[in-house]
Amino acid sequence: MNDEFYHEPVLVNETIDFLLGKSGADLNVVVDCTLGGGGYTKKILEDSPGCKVIGIDRDVYAISHCRSSLAKYSDRLMLVQDNFRNIKEVIRNSGFEHVSGIMMDLGLSTYQLISEDGFSYQRDTSLDMRADKDQRLTANDVVNKYSEKELAKIFYEYGELKYGRQIAKNIVLSRKNREFSTTFDIVDMMRELVPPRYLNSDLSKLFQAIRIEVNAELVNLAEVLEDSSDVLETGARVAVVSYHSLEDRIVKNAFRSSDKLKVITKKPVEAAEEEITANTKARSAKLRAAEKI
Ligand SMILES: C[S@@+](CC[C@H](N)C(=O)[O-])C[C@H]1O[C@@H](n2cnc3c(N)ncnc32)[C@H](O)[C@@H]1O
């Protein structure tokens, strides 16, 4: 599979420009916390011939894809299947104490959306949604086992769905007759509840909420941001691309409140119209960067 099919990277040049800084400083070791199809990692390896990259992804398919697509860089690339919240341990186990850059491109890869179960409401697949298939909790557990109160909280907080309580109530009522087992069971339930013109946007929000819960996305993000400032060399940078307001808020607040980081991006950087036209995922992307002081 070629890299573009696996995932077309968003804001890749802008992200790497931030890591390099004004001086275009030499990078020794960079951590790509969200390897995916390897677009960011490849760019660093190509542009900075002396730089080593530690590529982390918790999805085994991302690791195996990059192991073959980036094979020619294997002497400078360390691939680690892990959760990025373990960044300190991953860096230590790779033989380093500090690194000269950290980048994150949050969310899902195109491959996950179109080929792995549960992530998309446009395909009828099992309710999985685990990025790490060794993890126990699945979307099926969330939808069929969580209480009405727990579901309502998730839908409201992670999906920003105004009538999350109503959806939670419907789920709990329906599952008395029959368990939810596929993504289309959820789509059918939502069809009865939501006017057609809001169906797609509400399904996106609902699937986002369940996915955030299954993969503990916001908790992991807060942890990796906290630890990043400890493992960066002085003057080195962390750059994060996020795709929805919940993530962006966490990044903004973590950078602003840290006494070890200086914010480089007063406002988040967004993709140019040209990139948005070529790649619709870029529309919601927001890039923020900070420097270790
Ligand atoms: C948007 S994709 C990254 C795409 C990548 N920049 C590229 O150029 O192809 C996000 C990736 O981050 C991974 N990911 C998300 N959260 C993670 C976490 N907590 N730990 C490790 N990997 C994570 C996902 O599995 C996915 O492969």
The ligand as an SDF file (V2000), in Angstrom:
LIG
                    3D

 27 29  0  0  0  0  0  0  0  0999 V2000
   -3.7340   11.3060   11.9120 C   0  0  0  0  0  0  0  0  0  0  0  0
   -2.8280    9.8090   12.0950 S   0  0  0  0  0  0  0  0  0  0  0  0
   -1.1510   10.3320   11.8840 C   0  0  0  0  0  0  0  0  0  0  0  0
   -0.7630   10.4470   10.4590 C   0  0  0  0  0  0  0  0  0  0  0  0
    0.7030   10.7060   10.2210 C   0  0  0  0  0  0  0  0  0  0  0  0
    1.1230   12.0200   10.6520 N   0  0  0  0  0  0  0  0  0  0  0  0
    1.0690   10.5310    8.7600 C   0  0  0  0  0  0  0  0  0  0  0  0
    1.7400   11.4060    8.2140 O   0  0  0  0  0  0  0  0  0  0  0  0
    0.6730    9.5170    8.1690 O   0  0  0  0  0  0  0  0  0  0  0  0
   -2.8740    9.5320   13.8190 C   0  0  0  0  0  0  0  0  0  0  0  0
   -2.1490    8.2750   14.2850 C   0  0  0  0  0  0  0  0  0  0  0  0
   -1.8880    8.4390   15.6650 O   0  0  0  0  0  0  0  0  0  0  0  0
   -2.0780    7.2210   16.3180 C   0  0  0  0  0  0  0  0  0  0  0  0
   -2.3970    7.5010   17.7160 N   0  0  0  0  0  0  0  0  0  0  0  0
   -3.4400    8.2110   18.1950 C   0  0  0  0  0  0  0  0  0  0  0  0
   -3.3760    8.2650   19.5300 N   0  0  0  0  0  0  0  0  0  0  0  0
   -2.2790    7.5720   19.9170 C   0  0  0  0  0  0  0  0  0  0  0  0
   -1.6780    7.2730   21.1730 C   0  0  0  0  0  0  0  0  0  0  0  0
   -2.2340    7.6700   22.3210 N   0  0  0  0  0  0  0  0  0  0  0  0
   -0.5370    6.5670   21.1780 N   0  0  0  0  0  0  0  0  0  0  0  0
    0.0330    6.1410   20.0280 C   0  0  0  0  0  0  0  0  0  0  0  0
   -0.5000    6.3850   18.8100 N   0  0  0  0  0  0  0  0  0  0  0  0
   -1.6340    7.0850   18.7540 C   0  0  0  0  0  0  0  0  0  0  0  0
   -3.2370    6.5740   15.5680 C   0  0  0  0  0  0  0  0  0  0  0  0
   -3.2320    5.1690   15.7640 O   0  0  0  0  0  0  0  0  0  0  0  0
   -2.9500    6.9960   14.1230 C   0  0  0  0  0  0  0  0  0  0  0  0
   -2.2060    6.0340   13.4370 O   0  0  0  0  0  0  0  0  0  0  0  0
  1  2  1  0
  2  3  1  0
  2 10  1  0
  3  4  1  0
  4  5  1  0
  5  6  1  0
  5  7  1  0
  7  8  2  0
  7  9  1  0
 10 11  1  0
 11 12  1  0
 11 26  1  0
 12 13  1  0
 13 14  1  0
 13 24  1  0
 14 15  1  0
 14 23  1  0
 15 16  2  0
 16 17  1  0
 17 18  1  0
 17 23  2  0
 18 19  1  0
 18 20  2  0
 20 21  1  0
 21 22  2  0
 22 23  1  0
 24 25  1  0
 24 26  1  0
 26 27  1  0
M  CHG  2   2   1   9  -1
M  END
$$$$
